[in-house]
Amino acid sequence: MTDPRLSDTSVFPDPVYKETVLAPLFDGAKDHHVEGFRAIDRAHLVMLAETGILDAAQAGEIAKALDSIDAEIVPSELVYTGEVEDFFFLIEKELKKRVGLDLGGRLHTARSRNDIDHTLFKLGLRERLNVLIGKALNLHSALIEAAEREKHTLIVAYTHGQPAQPTTFGHYLSAVIEFVTRDIERLFEAYRIVDLSPMGAAAITTTGFPTDRALVAELLGFAAPLQNSYSCIAGVDYITSTYSAIELMFLHLGRPIQDFQVWTSFEVGQIYVPNSLVQISSIMPQKRNPVPIEHLRHLSSQTVGRAHAMLTVMHNTPFTDMNDSEGETQSMGYGAFASAYRVLDLLAALVAQIRIDPARVAQNIRRSCITITELADSLVRREGLSFREGHEIAAAVAKAVVAMGGDLVSDGYAPFRAAFEQATGRVSTLDEATFAELVSPEYFVSVRTRFGGPAPEPLNAAIAGYRQDAARLAQTHDNLLRRQADAARLLKTRFDALKGHA
């Protein structure tokens, strides 16, 4: 048989390959990574000059040419033609036009598209994580302020979809604050992995040139270089860590969002959503539809799905540099950030504006007997019963009150006396006024003084701790942003200095 290589007269790129792969990749690069390319080219050039790999005159000419490219080419207006393989080669082509083939080809000394690409993707993720963390911190603060505002506001807490016990809205929101705190910490942990520079790994094994990886990392605002060069081009845990953290955060946020949806229903009605966040029906005049909560729910689910898709794409891929983790996959993941931003902004606005309807809460508490646990507890403390005895008496009282459609506080004492005498053979020492106090929601909350409870003392202490957490997390984020801003200024100074030698 004839060697197919001898008869192959095809020319790159195949038109179908161009339209289905190369053009979308080019568009993704110009849409998302132009600033990253610029920063990497400049940082690498500074390093080549300062290590002596390029002389000052060469570096100066290249620096001026890079500025010329930026001034003369508008990335958004570029259309992929197939004349070059990708955005990287387009920039190199433009550089060669300005400084010649020899000098234009020297910028790529000691680097590869492999380390460039993963550095680009880390810069892209870092930028988006900065925005995401900032918005998450804003939600965190909104939740803390709402918890402070609502720390005395009674609500019905549910288990298994049924009224269970009274607590305060501040106590409920404090539970949300705690998992949001942990989710933000998971974002910072993902950030720590993203914040290590792959530049200098070159294709796989670094280079024989005397490069300075730490300098490039510093100029690009990374915490440090990622140590192992194979890991730089093959590792995807910076991707999986980021999107795992996002998936978990929005899976978790979806749960209180769903609670809010139920609590705004006509049948429950313990949350009031203001007119500014309510839409009307086109046909039913009575309708007040709190549809922002529905949008929060589906946007959270979309974010979870998009983040999980990123993990799925990484599944069963080889531990090497490969396209599965690159270009189009990275662009796909950015959709998770886009919907995440919307959720965090809208949820923060909602939390700041919703209020509890005290009349509906009082009505729901009265008809559901949810304070009855405290009666069982009080029978242990005041009558010397076992908890199981107290539980059975309290259950009989609740059953009788619900059957009559009554109110535990005003209608529960007679059933209580009967149940107590039947169970114990004696008369309870509790009079009607004491009984009414013990089964009131205010008393129920006030005696829950243990660590983590809804009573004022533990809840005030918890909120004070959350404020400390918020300050710590905000400071961590500010430090990262400050380091990157300092790095950008340093890169500009060092790059501009090169042009004086041209």
N, C-alpha and C positions, 0 to 999 in steps of 0.2 A: 504493500500500500504506500501511496505517496505521503510524505510528511506534510501534514496540513499547514505547518508553519511556512512551507515554501510557496504555497499557493494562496496564502492569506493576503488579500489586497484591501481589506477593510481599513477604514480610517476612524480614529477616535474623535468624537464620541458617536456611538450608535444613536440615531435620532430618538428611538424609544427610551434608551437609557438616559439620554439627555433630559427628556421631558419628565420621566417618572422618578429619577433619582437626582441627577446633577443640578437641575434647575431648582427643585425644592430645597436642596442643601444650600445652594448659593443664596436663595432668598432668606433662608433661616439665618445664615451668617450675616447678611447685610441688615436684617431686622433686629438681631439680638446681640451681635458680637463685634460690631465695628470698634467701639471704644476699647474692648478687650484686646483686639488686634493692635490698635495704636499703642496701648500701654505696654504690651509685650514687646513689640518692635523697639520701642524706646528704651525699655529696661534692659533688653538684651544688648542693644547697641552700646549703652553706657557701660555695661559689664565688659563687652569686647574691648572697648577703648581703655578702661581702667585696669584691665589685666594685661594689656599690651598685645592682645591677639590682633587688633587693628591699631594702626597708628593714628595719631590725633587728626591728621589731615583727612585720612580716609573716613574716619568717624564723623568729622565735620561735614564732609560732602554728603554722606548718607543722611545725616540729621536734617540738613537743609532740604534734601529731596523728599524726605518723609513729610516735612511741613508743607512742601509744594503739593504733594499728593492730597493731603488733607484739605488744602485750600481750593484745589481745582476739581476734585471728584466729589460728587454728591451721592452717597451710597443709595439713598432711596430712589434715585433715578436710574440706577443701573439695571440692565436687563441681561439675563444670562444668555450668551451667544454660543457657548461651546468652544470658543477660541482658546480658553484656558480651562483647566480642570475644575478649579474652585476659587473661592475668594482669596485664599492665601496666594495662589499663583497669579491672580490678577494684580495684587499689590506688588508682588515681585516683578511682574512685567512692567508696571508703571515705574518702579524704581530703576529698572534697567534702562528705560527710555531716558531717564534724567541723568544717570551717572555712568551709563555704559554697562556692557555685559559683565565685565570683570568685577568692577566695584559693586555693581548691583547684586551680584551673586555672593558677595562676601558677608552680607548681613546674616545669611543662613548658616554661617560657620558655627559648629558645635550645638546645633539644635535640629529638631525634627518636627514634622507636623504632629507626631505622636505626643511629645511633651507640650507643644503649643496648644493642641486641641484640648487636652485635659486641663491645662491652665486656663484656657478660655472658658471652659465649662465651669470650673471652680469659681472664676471671677463672676460668671453669670449667676451661679447659685448664691454666691456671697452677697451680691447686690440685692437679690430677691429675698434672701434671708434677713438682710438688714431691714427691708421694708416690712416683711412679715412679723419679725420680732417687735418692731416699733408699733405695729398695729395691735399685736397681742398684748403688749404692755399697756396700750391705751385701754383695751378691753378689761385687762386686769385692774387698772385704776378705776374704771367705771363700776366694776363689780364691787370693789372695796367701798366706794362712796355709796352705792346702793345698799350694801350690807349695813353700813353705819346708819343710813337714813331709816332703814326698815328693821332695825334690831329689836324693836318692841312691837312690831306689827305681826299680829297673829295670822297664821294660815293653817289650813288642813294639810298634813303630810299624808302621803299615800304609800301603801305597799300592795303589790299585786293588783293595782288598779282600784283599790278600795280605800275609803277613809280609814286612817290608822291612828294617828295621834296628832294633837296640836303642837306646832312649833312656831317659830317666827320666820318671816321671810328673810330676815338678816341671817338667821342660822342656816337656812336652805342655801342662800347665795354664798355663804361662807364655804359650804361644801364645794360649790362650783369654783370658787377662788382657789381652793386647795388643789384641785386637779389641773386648773389652768396654770397654776404655779409650776406644777410638775411638768406639764406639757411645754412650757416655755423653757424650763431647764433641759428638756430633751432636745429642743431646737438649738440651744446653746451647745449641747454635746455634739449634735450633728455639725454645727458650725465649726467646732474645734477640729473636726476631720477635714472639712472643706478648706480650712484656713492654713493648709500646708501646701507649699508650692511644688508642682511637678517639674517646673522648668529646670533644665540642666540634665534631665534624664536622657535627653535626645531620643533616639529610636527605642532603646531598651537599656543600654549598659553604660550610660553617660558618654564620655568622650576622652580622647587623649589630649585635648587642648586644656590649658590651665584656667578653666572657667571658675567663677565664683558664684555658686548656687545661692549662698546666703545673701549676697548682694542683690541678686535679681529678686529673691523673695522679699527682701526689705523694700525695694523700690516699688514692688507691686502691692505692698501693704499686707503681705502674708505674715503669719506669726513666725514661720520658719520653713525651710525646705522639707518636703517629705523625704525620709532618709533613703529607703531602698528604691533604686531606679526602676527595677522591674515593677514594683508596686505602683510607681508613678504612672505607668502607662497601662497597667493591667487591672489595678484595683478599682472596684466600683462601689466600695463601701461608703464613699462620700456621697454617692447617689442614693444608695439604699438607706443610709442613715437619715438623710434629709427627708426623703419621701415617707419613710416609716414614721418619723416624728410628725410629719404633716398628717398622715393618715390617722394616727392615734389622736392627735389634737381635735380633728374635726369629727371623728367618730364619737369622741367624748362630748364635744359641744352639742352634737345632735340630740343628746339625751335630755338636757334641760330645755332645749328648743322644743322638743316634743311635749315635755311637761307644760310649757307655756301654751302650746296649741290646745291641749286638753283643758287647761285652767281658764282659758278665755271662752270656752264653750258656754252656751246658754245654760246648760244643765249644771255646770260647776261654777263658772263666773267669778272665781276669786281674784282673777287678774283683770284690771281695766286697762285697755289700750286707748290712748288719746286719739282724738279725731285726726290729727296729723298723720297717724299711722294706720288709718282705717279706710278701706274702700267701700263704696256702695254697690248695690246690685242694680243692673240695668232694668230689672222688672219688678223686684220685690222691695217695696218701699221701706220695710222695717229693718233691712239687713245692715249690720255693721260687720264687715269682713276684715279681720286683722291679718290680711294676706302677707304683710312683711314676714310674719312668722313662718308661713308656708314657704316663702322664698328662702328664708334662712335654712329651713329643713332640706329643701332640694339642693340648694347650693352647697350645704355641708356634705350631702351625699355625693354630689358631683365631685367635690374636692377629694373625698375618700376614694372614690372610684378612679379618678385620674392619678392619684398618688399610688394606689395599689397597682395600677397598670404599669407604672414605672418599675415596680418590683417584679412584676410578671415578666417584663421584657428582659430583665437581668437573669431570670431563672434558666439554669442549664446552659449558660454561655461559657465558652472557654476562658480560662484564666490567662488572657493575653490582650493586647490591643486589638479591638474589634469594633466594627461599626454599630453593633447592637447598643452600645452605651453612648453613642456620639450623636452628632448633628440632629437628625430628625427626632430621635428619642429625647434629646435634651429639650428641643422645642415643644414636644408633646407635654413634657413635664411642666413647662411654664404655665400651661393652662390650669394646673392645680393651684399655683400661686395666685393666678388671676381671680379664680373663684374664692380662694381663701381670703384674699384682701376684702372682697365684698362682704363676706360673712362677718369678719371681724369688725368692720366699720358699722354695718347695720345692727349687729348684735349689741355693740357698745351704745349706739343711739337708742335702741329699744330698752335696754336695761335702765338707762338714765331716765326714761319717760314713763314706763309702765308703773301703775300703782295697784295696791291691793284694795279690793272693795270690802270694807269691814262688815257691812251689813250682810253681804252674801256669805262671808266667812263665818260670822256668828250663826247664821241660819244653818249652814252646813254642819257646824260643830254641834248645834243643839239636836239636830235630827239624826245624827250618826253615832252619838254616845262615845266619841273618840277620847274622852277624858277618863273613861272607866278604868283604864290601867292604874291610874292613881288611886282609885277606890280600893282596888285589890292590894296595892302596896300599903295603903294606910291601914287596912285591916290587919296586916302583918304587924305594923308598928304600934297600932293603938289597941287592937283587940287580942294580940298574941296568937293569931291564927297562922297556919302554914300558908305559904304563897298559893299552893294549889287550892286550899279551902277558900282563900280570898278570891282567887280567880273564878272559881265555880259560882260563888255568890254574886260577884260582879257580872258574870256572864248572864245569870238569871235576871238581874236587874236590867241589863241592856236589852235583852230579848223582850222583856215586858214593856219597856218604854218604847221601843221601836214598833212593837205590835199595836200600841195605842196611838202611835203617831205623835208622841209627846216630846217633852223637853226634859233631859236628864236632870237639870238643876231644879226645875220647878215640879216635875212629875215623878221623879225617881225615888223619893224618900219612902213612900208607902211600899212599893215593890221591894225596896232594900230591906225594910224592917221584916217583911214577910219571908224573904229569902234567907236573911240572917237567922231568924228564929227557927226556920225549918232545917237549916244546915247545922246549927249549933245547939238548939234546944234552949236558948236563952235570948234575952233582949240585948240589943247592941247599946253600947254606951254613947254612940254618936247621936246627937240631937239633929233636928232638921237643918238648923243654921250651919252646923259644922259639916254636915253632909253636903250642903249646897256649896260651901267653900271648897271642900276637897275635890268636887267634880267640876269646878270652874276651870276654864282654860288658862286664866291668869295664874291660878295657883299651880296648875300642872307645870307650866313653864318655870315658875319662880323656884320650884324645888329641884329642878334639873340643874344643879350647881356643880356637877362633876366636870372634870376636864373634858372639853369638847361639847358641853351641853349648851342649851339655848338660853339659860338664865343670864342675867346681865353680867355677872362677874366673869364667868368663863368666856362669854361671847365678846365682851370688851377686850379681854386679854388676847383672844384670838385675832380680832381685828387689828389690834396694835401690832401683833406679830406679822400680819399680812402686809401692813404698811412698811415694816422693816424689810420684808421680802421684796416688796415693790421697789424700794430704794436701792437694794442690793442689785436686783436684776437690771434696773435702769442704769446704774453705774457701770455694770459690766458691759452693757450695750454701748454706752457713751465712750468707754475706753476703747472699744473696738473701732467705733466710728472715728474717734480722734486719731488713732494710730493710722487708719487708712487715709485720712485727710492729710496727716503729716507726711505719709509716704508719697501721696500725689504731689505735694509741694516739693518734696525732695527730688522726685523723679523729674519734675519740670526744671528745677534748678540745675541738676546735673546734665540733663539733656540739652538745655539751652547753652550751657557752658561749652558743649562740644562744637556748637556752630561758630564759636569764635576762632576755631582753629582751621576752618575751611579755607 
